[in-house]
Amino acid sequence: MKNYKLVTAIVTIYLLVYTILQQMGASLTILAVMFALSPVLILWMTFTILRYAPYKGPELEEIKVKEEKK
């Protein structure tokens, strides 16, 4: 999915639902499954943002190391 804003919204809503369910005292089975899936969703969101989000900052230059002559 190339729409990084939609992916970010989906993952954020998922984590909010998890937090709300935890505070409401939901079943531990449901919470455990949601907790187990959360790293996959975070990685998916991170990959999508890094891959498809536009970068509007300055270009990064290579670091040049100057050797000192003794």
Secondary structure, DSSP 8 states (H G I E B T S, - for coil): ---HHHHHHHHHHHHHHHHHHHHHT--HHHHHHHHHHHHHHHHHHHHHHHHHS---S-------------
